[in-house]
């Protein structure tokens, strides 16, 4: 049974709701894009939600689609589209057309009480800032990819680089 998540920006110009089968704030992304747009602690926490269920009430919504990210010396253009409040700049959610059934609200934008996750997945560790020391808790094996929740939604796992489950 999906859980309805409600979210908003800081200034109140954008409100949204979405249904989620995985409302746990377990996915910590250390990529430079998430870290710089929504990650004051050196990472952003992304949730999984059903894109078709997204409902938005917005007086001021902006989409920053396809930001660039460095891979070594090469510049890679992300297919992910990040949505922000145009007025206050709050990072709201990420949508990637590679996985059209999914969207990823940032946990920091969710107003609904979220459950405590049973564990965490650390994504894109090879892109983390040098000052960030991830808290892996008890030692666990490296999962090597995003958890199978993508597969349960009828889409393939993504090759997002290094990740580690806790």
Buried (B, 14 or more C-beta within 10 A) or exposed (E): EEBEBBBBBEBEBBBBBBBBEBBBBBBBBBBBBBBEBBBEEBBBBBBBBBBEBBEBEBEBBBEEBEBEBEEEEEEEEBEBBBBBBBBEEBBBBBBBEEBEEBBBBBBBBBEBEBEEBEEBBBBBBEBBEEEBEBEBEEEEEEBEBBBEBBEEBEBEEEEBBBBBBB
